[in-house]
Amino acid sequence: MKAVAIAGAGFLLAGVSPAEDTQDALQARLSKVEEPRILFVGNSYSFKLPGALARVAREAKRKVVVEGVTRGGWTLQKHAGSEETLARIRGGKWDVVVLQEQSQLPSFGPEQRKRKMIPPARALVTEIRKMGAVPVFFQTWGRRDGDRRNSESFPNDTFEKMQNRLVIGYREAAAAAEGALVVPVGEAWAKEMKGGTGKRLFSKDGSHPSGAGVNLSAGVFHTFFFGE
């Protein structure tokens, strides 16, 4: 995906209301459900996460149903316009629905996010809440070597720079979309990168997760949802 020229890279969330959901409330809700139901809506970054999260839960002696509606390269805009995605959200009696945007889009400038990410995020969150589920955003990770496909917009980019932009993008989208929560998977990857062990999390393309990356991400979700 191509970025447009960025103005105001230091964009802040001015005027955005505080989050309506809290992690404590989410964990309390899930603790009262015998078999929580979780749906991932995203693309290839989420392909293996439902199975990995279900495995982590089983190892913790916890019953859980985790499914996914994921398509390679899909944006939230595509999911918001997909009858299949909407039918899955409406028909699954989910406790939590996880939203994952295309891997680069949240790191682009505020104008691109405002046009391409915020409207479908709001639409999906509204649909999820209407069905009685809790929406959460899956904050993904920066690419191992930064966004090399958009070197004109991001000269000398790095993992750290891209990750910082992703953090801003997901926080903005979640706050704008009725105050949803953000699962900080990318920040967990950043700690590994800072500690010198992060490159093992990537597959050979420097973008998608390796087995270790999937496992780390699943662990972050499990802790976020269940506090363990």
N, C-alpha and C positions, 0 to 999 in steps of 0.2 A: 504494500500500500504506500502511496506517495504522499508526503507531507507538503503543505503549502508553506510559503515563507512565514516565519513566526514573528509576530510583534508582541511585545509585552510578555516575554518568557517568564517573568517573575509574577505572573498572575496569581492573585490571592482570592480567597473565597469571601469577598466582601459582601455583606448583606445576606449571607446564607444562614438560614435558621439552624439551630442545633439538631443533631440527630434525634429522631423520635424513638427509635428502637434502642435497646441496650443489650449488651452481651449477657448480662446477668439475667435479664428477663427471658432471653432466648434459651439459655441453659436451663432455667427453671421450667420453661415449657417442655423442653425435650426430656427432662428428667421425669416428667409425669406421664409420658407416653410409653407404652410397653414396647412398641416397635416403630420408632420415628421413621418418617418417609422423607427422603431428600432427593431432589431432582437437580441435575446440572444442565444448564442451558449454555452452550458455548461452541467451541470449535476444536481443532486438533490438540490444543493445550489441555483440554479436558477429556480427551478420549479415554484414558486409562484411569482417571481419578475415581469414578464411581466404584470400580472393582477394588481399587487400592484402599479407599476409605472403608468399604464394607469389610475388607480383610482386617484392617486395624481395629475396627469395632468388634469383630468376632474375637480377636486376640484379647480384647479387653472384656470379654464375656458379655457383650452388649448386642442385643438384637437391633437390626436396622435394615431398612430397605433403601438402597441407593441406585438410582437410574440416571440415564442421561439422554438428552436430545442434542446431539452434537454433529456438526457438519464442517469439514475442512474449509478454513478460510472465512467462515461466516461471521458476519457482524451482528450486533444486537438489532440493527435495523432490519436485516434479513429475517431474524427470528421473530421480530415484532410483526412482520408481514406474512409469516408462515402459518397456514392453518394447522399444519401438523404440530408445530411448537405450541400454538395456543390451545390446541386440543389436549396436548399432554399436560399443560399447566392446569387446565380446567377440569381434567378428568381423573387426576391421580390422587386426590385427597392428600396433598403434600403438607408436611409441616414446615419445610424449608425449600426454597427454590434459589439456586445459586446462578448468578448471571456473570458470564465471562465475555468481555468484549474482544474483538480482534486484537492481536498482540501489540500492534503499533499505535492504533488510533488513540488510546488514552494518553499517549505521550506527545501527541501533536499539539499545536497551539490552541488557545481557548476558542477562537472562532470556528475552527474545524470541529472541536468537541461540541460546541454549542449547536452546530448544524447537523452533525452526523451521529453523535453519541447520546446527548442529553434527551432529545425527544423520544427515541425508541426506549431508552432506559426508563423514562417516566411512564411510557405506555405499558411496558412489561411489569414494572413495579405495581402500577395500578391494578393490572389484571391479577397479579399474584396476591395482593392484599384482598382483592374482591373474593378470591377463593379461600381466604382464611389462612393462607400460608405467610411465612416470614421471608421477605426477599433479602438476600445478601449478595454483595459483589465480590467476585474472586479477583483480588489484586494480583496480577501476574508479575513476571520478572522481566528485567531488561535483558536484551540479547547479550551474549557473552562479550562481544566486541562492540557493543553499541549498535545504533541503527545505521549500518553501512549503506543501505539502499536509499537513504535520504541524506547523503553527505553534504548536499548543498544547504539544506535547512539545519543540519546538525554537524558542522565541521568538527573533526577530531573527537567524535562521540565515543563514549565509553559505557560499560555496563552501569557504572555508578550514575552517570549523567542521565541515561535513559531511565534507570530505576527511579530517580528523583522525579522525573517528569510523570512517570506512571502513577506514583503516589499522589501527586497533585491531581491528575486526571480522574482517578477513581474516587478520591475524596470529593471532588467537585460533583461528579455524576451522582454519587450516593446522597450527598446533601441536597442536591437539586431534585432528586427523585424521592420525595417524601421522607427524607431522613433515614435512608437504609444503612445497614451496617456494611463494613468492609472487612473481609478476611485477609490479613496482611501476609499472604504467602510470599510475595515478592520481597518483602522486608526480611523474611526468614532466609531467603536466598542471598540477600545482600550481606547478612551476617556471615554466612558461609564464605562468600567472596572476600569479604574483609579479612576473614581468618585464614585465607589461603587454601581453602578446601572446596571452593564453590564450582570450579570448572568441572568437577566430576558430576555435577547435577545436569549438565547439558549433554545432549546427543551430539553427534559429529557436526551437525549443521549450525551449532552454536545458538540455537533458538529453542527447539523443542526439548522437553525433559528426557533425560536418561531414566533408567530404572530407579537410580538413587534420587533423581529429581522428583519423580512421581511419588516415591515413598515419603520424602520430606514434605511435599505438599499435602499429602493425605494426612500426615501427622499434625500439620498445622490446622487443618480443618477439624480433625477429631478433637484437638485441644480447644479450639474455638467453640465448638458446639457442645462439648461435654465436660470441659474443664479438667481433663486428665491428659 
